[in-house]
Amino acid sequence: MKKRTIISLMMAMAMLVLLGSCEHDNLDAPDCRVYGHITYEGQRIGLKSTNSTIQLELWQNDFGLEKAQVIYVNQEGAFSTYAYKGGHLRIVAKPGSYPWKNTQDTVYIDNIKGNHEFNYEVYPYYMIENVEYSLADGVLTADFDIKEIYSEKSIAQAGIVVNRTQFVDLSTAIKASGTKQNPGHVTLKMDVSKELESEKALFCRVFTKIDGIDEALYSPDPYKLK
């Protein structure tokens, strides 16, 4: 009799675990789109997107969810994912070598009801502003301003990167050049005559590399040369 009781209890416990698992597995797909940009005072920040370099983490502990959902950020600083309606969200940058101060700022969204747009504000050491490009006789000229936000770190170099696709950064570029610069107005030139002849398409961006930071800061939008 005692043996049967133990077996019955074990079966009951197994059934509870199974029911709990089924309840978790039978959740509907999340239906609230959560999206926005990485910004500083509302200005978009250009980033490296290849190799899923820049990532945010979305935590939603409701509904039995206990792991972070990784949100990948594209080179224009945009991100998008989905969450469950009625949940409480916490969004934070995944630790990494980013071109901003590692303050681990957190965005909270309580009782989400539908699609939700927001900016994830960061504190960069520098900003790239007022970017203008021109192309003449195979020479690309980039004019832009480097605005100092925090003077804790100096500029290692600023430059131009060119690629055959619109995904362009220092790790994908077919041509790149950079020189040490100070904050202020910058004018850079690059001879792309050979690339204009040999490639079907060309895109470029400007960048700023900061001392001691692996990842560079880029202009948000790629510019089409060809």
TAMO-V656431 format. One record per residue. RES is the residue in three letters. NEAR is the number of other ideal C-beta (glycine too) atoms within 12 Angstrom. Layout:
BEGIN
res	near
RES	NEAR
RES	NEAR
END
This chain:
BEGIN
res	near
MET	7
LYS	8
LYS	9
ARG	10
THR	11
ILE	12
ILE	13
SER	14
LEU	14
MET	14
MET	14
ALA	14
MET	14
ALA	14
MET	14
LEU	14
VAL	14
LEU	14
LEU	14
GLY	15
SER	14
CYS	13
GLU	14
HIS	17
ASP	12
ASN	12
LEU	19
ASP	14
ALA	12
PRO	25
ASP	19
CYS	28
ARG	23
VAL	33
TYR	26
GLY	29
HIS	29
ILE	42
THR	29
TYR	31
GLU	15
GLY	16
GLN	23
ARG	32
ILE	45
GLY	42
LEU	48
LYS	39
SER	31
THR	24
ASN	18
SER	19
THR	27
ILE	40
GLN	30
LEU	41
GLU	27
LEU	41
TRP	27
GLN	33
ASN	17
ASP	23
PHE	22
GLY	17
LEU	20
GLU	11
LYS	11
ALA	21
GLN	28
VAL	20
ILE	33
TYR	25
VAL	38
ASN	32
GLN	41
GLU	28
GLY	39
ALA	27
PHE	38
SER	24
THR	31
TYR	24
ALA	36
TYR	30
LYS	25
GLY	19
GLY	29
HIS	23
LEU	36
ARG	27
ILE	36
VAL	25
ALA	35
LYS	25
PRO	14
GLY	25
SER	20
TYR	33
PRO	42
TRP	35
LYS	21
ASN	22
THR	16
GLN	20
ASP	22
THR	18
VAL	30
TYR	19
ILE	31
ASP	15
ASN	17
ILE	30
LYS	18
GLY	17
ASN	19
HIS	28
GLU	19
PHE	24
ASN	24
TYR	41
GLU	25
VAL	37
TYR	25
PRO	39
TYR	34
TYR	42
MET	35
ILE	45
GLU	29
ASN	19
VAL	33
GLU	20
TYR	30
SER	18
LEU	25
ALA	14
ASP	12
GLY	19
VAL	21
LEU	36
THR	25
ALA	38
ASP	24
PHE	35
ASP	24
ILE	37
LYS	26
GLU	22
ILE	27
TYR	21
SER	14
GLU	18
LYS	24
SER	22
ILE	35
ALA	27
GLN	28
ALA	39
GLY	37
ILE	47
VAL	45
VAL	42
ASN	33
ARG	25
THR	24
GLN	25
PHE	28
VAL	39
ASP	39
LEU	36
SER	22
THR	26
ALA	32
ILE	28
LYS	28
ALA	30
SER	24
GLY	24
THR	21
LYS	18
GLN	28
ASN	19
PRO	25
GLY	18
HIS	19
VAL	33
THR	25
LEU	36
LYS	22
MET	33
ASP	20
VAL	35
SER	20
LYS	15
GLU	29
LEU	25
GLU	12
SER	15
GLU	21
LYS	13
ALA	21
LEU	34
PHE	33
CYS	46
ARG	45
VAL	48
PHE	46
THR	50
LYS	35
ILE	35
ASP	18
GLY	15
ILE	28
ASP	19
GLU	34
ALA	42
LEU	46
TYR	50
SER	41
PRO	31
ASP	24
PRO	33
TYR	32
LYS	21
LEU	34
LYS	23
END
